[in-house]
Amino acid sequence: MRRHIAVAAVLLCAAGQALATAPHHTAVGVSDAYQPNRVELGDGLLTPHLTLAGRLGAIDDVPLDRDGSTLGETLYGNVLARVGLSYNSMRSFGDGAFIVLAELEADLVTGFVTAGTDLAGEGLPGTGGLDTLEPRQANLTAVFGGAFALKLGLSTSHWGLGLVANDGAHGWTPGSAQFNDPRDGDRVWRAALSYKSPGEDFVAVTVAGDLVYDDDVMRDGDEAYQFVVGALGQWGGSQLGIYGVSRHQERTGGGSLDVFAVDVFGRHSIELNKGLTVVLETEWASVFGTTTFAPTPDAPESDVLQLGGVLRASLVAPKMGGVLDIFFASGDRNFDDGAQNAFKADPNFTQGLFLYRHVLAAQTGRAPVTAADPALVGQPSEDLDRFPTRGSVSNTLGIFPRFWVRPARGLEIYGGVLFALAPVSPADPLNSRIAGGTPRNALDGETSGDFGNYGTELNLGARYSMLLWGSELTIGLEGGALFVGEALQDGSELEAPVAGVRGLVRYRL
């Protein structure tokens, strides 16, 4: 039965696996592992689930633009209340099998409960307000003969390490040493047909048509649909898959995007002596096509050519381990050359605490306001709301070695040092335009050329998980400092790093 059920999920939400299983501290009750409640309903199985999460953080002031505007010392709070219900008919007929699966899931509340900055901008850190009753899943899947699966309805979308397609549900796991706390996620109205060959070693193929409900590429007034083809093979401790998407997106009032994305994912696990495991993972995505979004007088239509990827190596021991991420995202330093080359990873694909999610998000988020000042630029460019990174990894070459240790049952301490460069000179729309097209950064600093230094970031965190009658409570504390490099400065050395701290809590029932 489990083999039949796996057909429905193997490609529709293919993803990297957790690296290590941490023993929880059993605070109350006798359970030694988290297990969602399951209720028998006739011949079927009903599984409700509830996730409550929140974080509260504070971070230093960040300079934003040439006029000396700053984000201010920021206190931000974010909450999440997610409920879901899944049903598995568990019924087989004749020599084959016919199984019905159903999923319902929604975020009752999600977003920021603090006001954030009073400055105008797009996607500034800590802004966006609180959303209520955000649907995530409402779908039915029929599994035929243990080999074919047909899925219809609203679904989340995830692939590989979450570089491009990310469902916002793959958070910190034991042994990952990740500084993440995901929200939102990609959601589509999907009709998908999958086939999986029999056996533990298999090949699976999926074809799907999507009407995009919401993802990080969409802006207000956009509509998008896409056609998806994917294949995934698994043998022994290895996985290899390819995922292709043809997407058309348009905005009410004008502008469109026609691109094709190819995303390759691989994973290989090697068991060594004395409980040691080496896990090698990689994901690389290329996006190419044409767009009339963000036109300029010299380039009303642009070619799209973008590349992003990550290499990850993990060493896992029973009570300690290490992770090394090497990641790349192409950038764009020229807004008038008829090419759009800035790759933006999904915002839930996180690296570190401050550089991408705070500093670059703040400076690029301020740009739509400064670049639209009619006193400086006359007629502002269109679609400036597509320029901010909104926390995405973009225009970067990063190296992020990390460690983790487990000194006590349920407790994990982790940390790392992020080194980041800008493959092409960071370019602010206003400052570069005033300089005649020469790339200049948000502070009007003359950027240091290709592979300029973004800075070095030190991160340290701890999470503690306990079981309460089988439900799971995890609390965490993370912090660190970013020593800003010359690529983000205006020629004067910043005397102090950008530092911050945040507390996290998550309860799963």
C-alpha positions in Angstrom: 0.0 0.0 0.0 2.8 2.5 0.9 4.3 1.8 -2.6 1.1 2.7 -4.3 0.6 5.9 -2.3 4.2 7.0 -3.1 3.3 7.3 -6.8 1.2 10.4 -6.1 3.9 12.3 -4.4 7.2 11.2 -5.9 7.3 13.8 -8.6 4.6 16.2 -7.7 6.7 17.4 -4.7 10.2 16.0 -5.3 12.6 17.4 -2.7 15.8 16.8 -0.9 15.6 14.7 2.3 16.3 15.5 5.9 19.9 14.7 6.7 19.7 13.5 10.2 17.0 12.3 12.7 17.4 14.1 16.0 16.2 12.4 19.2 13.6 14.7 20.8 13.4 15.3 24.5 10.2 13.7 25.7 8.9 16.3 28.1 5.4 14.9 28.6 4.0 11.5 27.6 5.7 8.4 26.3 6.2 9.1 22.6 9.8 9.1 21.4 9.0 10.7 17.9 6.7 13.3 16.5 3.7 11.7 14.7 0.7 13.5 13.3 -2.7 12.3 14.7 -4.4 9.7 12.5 -8.1 8.8 12.6 -9.7 5.8 11.0 -12.7 6.8 8.9 -14.4 3.8 7.5 -11.8 2.0 5.4 -9.8 5.2 5.1 -7.4 7.2 7.1 -7.9 10.9 8.1 -4.8 12.9 9.1 -5.4 16.4 10.6 -2.4 18.7 11.3 -1.8 22.1 12.9 1.3 24.3 12.8 1.7 27.4 15.0 4.9 29.4 14.4 6.4 32.8 15.2 9.5 34.7 15.3 10.6 38.0 16.9 13.8 39.7 15.9 15.8 42.9 16.1 18.4 44.2 13.7 20.7 47.2 13.3 20.1 50.2 11.1 20.8 49.8 7.3 21.7 52.7 5.0 19.4 52.7 1.9 20.1 55.4 -0.6 22.2 58.3 -1.8 20.1 60.8 0.3 21.1 59.2 3.6 17.8 57.4 4.2 18.1 54.5 6.6 15.8 51.6 7.5 16.2 52.3 11.2 16.8 49.8 13.9 14.1 47.2 13.1 12.0 45.2 15.5 9.8 42.7 13.6 7.5 39.9 14.6 6.0 37.3 12.2 3.4 34.7 12.9 1.9 31.6 11.2 -1.1 29.5 11.9 -1.5 26.6 9.4 -4.2 23.9 9.4 -4.6 21.0 7.2 -6.4 17.8 6.6 -5.5 14.8 4.4 -7.5 11.7 3.5 -6.4 8.3 2.2 -9.1 5.9 1.1 -6.7 2.9 1.7 -8.9 0.8 -0.6 -7.7 -1.8 -3.2 -9.8 -3.4 -5.8 -9.0 -6.7 -7.7 -5.4 -7.3 -8.9 -4.6 -3.6 -9.1 -5.4 -0.8 -6.8 -7.5 2.3 -6.9 -6.8 4.8 -4.1 -8.2 8.2 -3.5 -6.1 10.9 -1.7 -7.4 14.3 -0.7 -5.6 17.4 0.8 -6.9 20.5 2.3 -4.6 23.1 3.8 -4.7 26.9 4.6 -2.8 29.5 6.5 -5.4 31.0 8.9 -3.0 33.9 9.6 0.5 34.6 8.2 2.7 37.6 8.0 4.1 40.5 10.0 2.4 41.8 13.2 4.9 44.7 13.5 4.6 47.9 11.5 8.1 47.8 9.9 9.5 51.0 8.5 7.6 54.2 7.5 9.7 54.6 4.4 8.1 54.0 1.0 9.4 51.0 -0.9 8.6 47.6 -2.3 9.3 44.4 -0.4 11.2 46.2 2.4 12.2 43.9 5.4 9.5 43.5 8.0 6.7 44.9 5.8 3.7 43.3 4.1 1.2 43.2 7.0 -0.9 40.2 8.1 -2.8 38.0 5.7 -5.8 35.9 6.8 -7.2 32.7 5.3 -4.6 32.1 2.6 -5.4 28.7 0.8 -2.5 26.4 0.1 -4.0 23.1 -1.0 -7.4 21.8 -2.1 -6.9 18.8 -4.3 -7.8 15.2 -5.2 -5.5 12.5 -6.4 -6.5 9.1 -7.8 -3.9 6.3 -8.0 -4.5 3.6 -10.5 -2.9 0.2 -10.5 -0.1 1.3 -8.2 1.6 3.0 -11.2 -0.4 6.0 -12.4 -1.6 9.1 -10.5 -4.0 11.8 -11.6 -4.0 15.0 -9.4 -6.4 17.9 -9.8 -6.8 21.1 -7.7 -4.9 23.7 -5.8 -1.4 22.4 -4.9 1.9 23.6 -3.5 4.9 23.2 -5.7 8.4 22.1 -4.7 11.4 20.7 -6.5 14.9 19.7 -5.4 16.5 22.0 -2.9 13.8 24.7 -3.4 16.0 27.0 -5.5 13.1 27.8 -8.0 10.0 25.9 -6.9 9.6 26.1 -3.2 6.4 25.3 -1.2 7.4 27.3 2.0 7.1 24.1 4.1 10.8 22.9 4.0 12.2 24.6 7.1 15.1 23.8 9.5 15.7 20.1 10.0 18.2 18.4 12.2 21.7 18.3 10.6 20.9 21.1 8.1 22.4 24.0 10.0 20.0 26.2 8.1 19.0 29.7 9.3 15.5 29.6 7.8 11.9 29.9 8.9 9.8 29.7 5.6 6.5 31.3 4.9 4.0 31.5 2.0 5.2 29.2 -0.9 4.5 28.6 -4.6 0.8 27.6 -5.2 -0.8 26.5 -8.5 -4.1 25.2 -9.8 -2.7 22.0 -11.3 -3.8 19.1 -13.4 -1.0 16.5 -13.4 -0.6 12.9 -14.5 2.3 10.8 -13.1 3.7 7.4 -13.8 6.2 5.5 -11.5 7.8 2.2 -12.4 7.6 -0.5 -9.8 10.2 -1.2 -7.1 12.4 0.7 -4.7 14.7 1.7 -7.6 12.4 3.5 -10.0 11.9 6.1 -12.8 8.9 8.5 -12.5 7.5 10.9 -15.0 5.0 13.8 -14.6 3.3 16.1 -17.0 1.2 19.0 -15.7 -0.7 22.1 -16.6 -0.8 25.0 -14.1 -2.7 28.1 -13.6 -0.4 30.0 -11.1 -2.3 31.1 -8.0 0.7 32.8 -6.4 4.5 32.6 -6.4 7.5 34.9 -5.9 7.5 35.9 -9.6 4.0 37.2 -9.6 3.2 40.9 -8.9 -0.2 42.6 -8.4 -2.2 42.5 -11.6 -0.3 39.5 -13.1 -1.7 36.3 -14.5 0.4 33.3 -15.4 0.0 29.8 -16.7 2.6 27.1 -17.3 3.2 23.6 -18.7 5.4 21.3 -16.7 7.3 18.1 -17.6 9.5 16.3 -15.0 11.4 13.1 -14.6 13.0 11.6 -11.5 15.1 8.4 -11.1 16.1 6.8 -7.9 18.5 3.9 -7.3 20.2 3.0 -4.1 21.3 6.2 -2.4 21.0 8.3 -5.5 18.4 10.5 -7.1 18.6 12.4 -10.4 15.8 14.5 -11.9 15.0 17.1 -14.5 12.2 19.6 -14.4 11.1 21.8 -17.3 8.6 24.6 -17.3 7.2 26.7 -20.1 5.6 29.8 -18.7 3.5 32.7 -20.0 2.9 35.7 -17.7 1.2 39.0 -18.4 0.1 42.1 -16.5 -3.2 43.8 -16.9 -2.4 47.0 -18.8 0.5 45.6 -20.8 3.7 43.7 -20.6 4.4 39.9 -20.8 6.9 37.2 -20.1 7.5 34.1 -22.1 10.3 31.9 -20.7 11.4 28.3 -20.4 13.1 27.0 -17.3 15.2 23.9 -17.0 16.0 22.7 -13.5 18.3 19.7 -12.7 18.5 18.1 -9.3 20.8 15.4 -8.0 21.5 13.7 -4.7 23.9 10.9 -3.7 24.4 9.4 -0.2 27.5 7.5 0.8 27.5 5.4 4.0 31.0 5.4 5.7 32.3 3.6 8.8 31.4 4.5 12.4 28.0 5.9 11.6 29.3 8.6 9.2 27.3 9.6 6.1 28.3 11.9 3.2 25.5 13.5 1.3 26.1 15.3 -2.0 23.3 17.4 -3.4 23.0 19.9 -6.3 20.4 21.9 -8.1 21.0 24.1 -11.2 18.4 26.1 -13.1 18.5 28.1 -16.3 15.8 30.5 -17.4 15.6 31.8 -21.0 13.1 33.5 -23.3 11.8 37.0 -23.9 9.9 39.7 -22.0 8.4 43.2 -22.4 8.4 43.7 -18.6 10.6 46.5 -17.3 11.1 48.1 -20.8 13.4 51.1 -21.4 13.4 53.5 -24.4 16.5 51.6 -25.8 15.1 48.2 -25.0 11.3 47.8 -25.2 11.8 44.0 -25.4 14.5 42.0 -23.7 16.0 38.6 -24.0 16.0 36.6 -20.7 19.0 34.5 -19.9 19.6 33.7 -16.2 21.5 31.0 -14.3 21.4 29.9 -10.7 22.6 26.9 -8.8 23.9 25.4 -5.6 26.3 22.6 -4.6 25.8 21.1 -1.1 28.0 18.6 0.7 27.1 17.3 4.1 28.9 15.2 6.6 26.6 13.6 9.1 27.7 11.8 12.3 25.4 10.7 15.2 26.0 13.9 17.3 27.8 16.4 15.0 28.3 17.2 11.4 29.1 19.9 8.8 27.5 21.4 5.7 29.1 23.3 2.9 27.0 25.3 0.4 28.5 26.9 -2.7 25.9 28.8 -4.6 25.7 31.1 -7.6 23.1 33.5 -9.1 23.7 35.6 -12.2 23.3 39.4 -12.0 22.5 42.3 -14.3 24.4 45.6 -14.3 22.9 47.2 -17.5 19.3 48.1 -17.7 19.4 49.2 -21.4 21.2 46.4 -23.2 18.1 44.4 -24.2 19.0 41.5 -21.8 17.6 40.6 -18.4 20.2 38.4 -16.6 19.4 38.7 -12.9 18.5 35.3 -11.5 16.4 35.5 -8.3 16.2 32.3 -6.2 13.0 31.6 -4.4 12.9 33.8 -1.2 12.5 30.6 0.9 15.8 29.4 -0.4 17.8 31.1 2.3 21.5 31.6 2.9 22.4 33.3 6.2 20.5 35.9 8.2 21.3 39.4 7.1 22.9 40.0 3.7 20.2 38.8 1.3 17.1 38.9 3.5 17.8 42.3 5.1 20.5 44.5 3.5 20.0 43.7 -0.2 16.3 43.4 0.3 16.2 46.9 1.9 18.4 48.7 -0.6 16.7 47.2 -3.7 13.3 47.6 -2.1 14.0 51.4 -1.8 15.0 51.7 -5.4 11.5 51.8 -7.0 10.9 55.0 -5.0 14.1 56.8 -5.7 14.2 55.8 -9.3 10.6 57.1 -9.8 11.4 60.6 -8.6 10.3 62.9 -11.5 12.6 65.7 -10.3 15.6 63.5 -11.0 14.6 61.2 -13.9 11.7 62.9 -15.7 9.7 59.9 -16.9 10.4 56.9 -14.6 10.9 53.4 -16.0 8.0 50.9 -16.0 7.7 47.9 -13.7 10.1 49.1 -11.1 8.3 46.9 -8.6 10.1 43.9 -10.3 13.6 45.2 -9.4 13.6 44.5 -5.6 15.0 41.1 -4.5 12.5 40.7 -1.7 15.1 38.6 0.2 16.1 36.4 -2.8 19.6 35.3 -3.4 20.6 37.2 -6.6 23.8 38.4 -8.3 26.0 36.4 -6.0 28.7 33.9 -5.6 28.6 32.6 -2.1 30.4 30.1 0.1 28.7 29.1 3.3 30.5 26.4 5.5 28.5 25.5 8.6 28.7 23.1 11.5 26.3 21.5 14.0 26.6 19.7 17.3 24.1 17.9 19.5 25.3 18.2 23.1 22.0 16.9 24.6 18.9 15.1 23.6 16.7 17.5 21.6 19.3 20.3 21.6 21.2 21.3 18.4 23.7 24.2 18.2 24.8 25.3 14.7 26.8 28.1 13.1 28.7 29.2 10.0 30.6 31.9 8.1 29.1 33.2 4.8 31.5 34.7 2.3 29.7 36.5 -0.6 30.8 38.2 -3.8 28.9 40.1 -6.6 29.6 38.4 -10.0 28.7 41.7 -11.7 28.8 45.2 -10.3 25.7 46.0 -8.2 23.7 48.6 -10.1 21.0 50.9 -8.7 18.4 52.1 -11.3 18.6 55.8 -10.3 22.3 56.1 -9.6 23.4 54.2 -12.6 21.1 56.2 -14.9 22.4 59.5 -13.6 26.0 58.2 -14.1 25.3 57.6 -17.8 24.9 53.8 -17.4 28.0 53.2 -15.3 27.0 50.8 -12.5 26.7 52.5 -9.1 25.3 51.0 -6.0 22.3 52.1 -3.9 24.5 54.5 -1.9 25.9 56.0 -5.1 29.2 54.3 -4.5 31.4 53.5 -7.4 31.2 49.7 -7.3 34.3 47.7 -7.2 33.8 45.9 -10.5 33.0 42.3 -11.1 33.3 39.9 -8.1 33.3 42.8 -5.7 33.0 41.9 -2.0 29.5 42.0 -0.5 30.9 41.1 2.9 31.4 38.4 5.5 28.6 37.2 7.7 28.9 35.3 11.0 25.9 33.3 12.1 25.2 31.2 15.3 22.0 29.5 16.4 20.4 26.9 18.6 17.2 25.0 18.5 15.6 22.7 21.1 12.8 20.2 20.3 10.6 18.5 22.9 7.7 16.2 22.7 4.4 16.9 24.4 2.1 13.8 24.2 3.5 13.2 20.7 3.2 16.7 19.5 6.4 18.7 18.9 7.5 22.1 20.3 10.7 23.6 18.9 12.2 26.9 20.3 15.2 28.6 18.8 17.6 31.5 19.1 19.7 32.8 16.2 22.0 35.8 15.7 25.1 37.2 14.2 26.8 40.0 12.3 27.5 41.1 8.7 30.7 42.9 8.0 29.7 44.8 4.9 32.2 44.8 2.0 33.1 47.6 -0.5 30.5 46.5 -3.1 27.7 47.8 -0.8 29.5 50.9 0.5 29.8 54.5 -0.8 33.6 54.8 -0.4 33.7 55.3 3.3 34.4 52.3 5.5 31.5 51.3 7.7 32.7 51.3 11.3 30.3 48.7 12.7 28.8 45.5 11.4 25.1 45.0 10.8 24.1 42.8 13.7 20.9 41.2 14.9 19.2 38.5 16.8 15.9 36.6 16.6 13.9 34.1 18.6 11.8 31.4 17.0 9.1 29.0 18.1 7.1 26.3 16.3 4.5 23.9 17.5 3.2 20.9 15.5 0.2 18.8 16.4 
